[in-house]
């Protein structure tokens, strides 16, 4: 327990258990249905969701729940930034064709397109040598018989 004396001289008892580290009652500001978004753009629009240390774990958990449990958000593709893992792109469901077209023009590889990317195929090279018929040398008996 933490005691705090107010400016009026009265003692206020504050219990640590009631202070919450994460912000559980915050509402996420989602982008419109005509736009796609990444985790970085979601963090920019929801600065109030960051923890006191600047972590975005609460926002990531809410996004994960929206994808898996509520099915209100879907992953539409990835953006390769050169190094590291590609960044995921998301859209609110139901996904409009305009969102997919906009994402494709911005360089995002859509999930359907990622299934069509050919992987290098290595086929074994078998060298077939022509069959050579063995030449049969007749055995000549060189023993002489004397009579």
Secondary structure, 3 states (H helix, E strand, C coil): CEEEECCCCCEEEECHHHCCCCCCCCCCCCCCCCCEECHHHHHHHCHHHCCCCCCCHHHHHHHHHHHHCCCCEEEEEEECCCCCCCEEEEEECCCCHHHHHHHHHCCCEEHHHHCCCCCCCCCCCCCCCCCCCCCCCCCCCCCCCCC
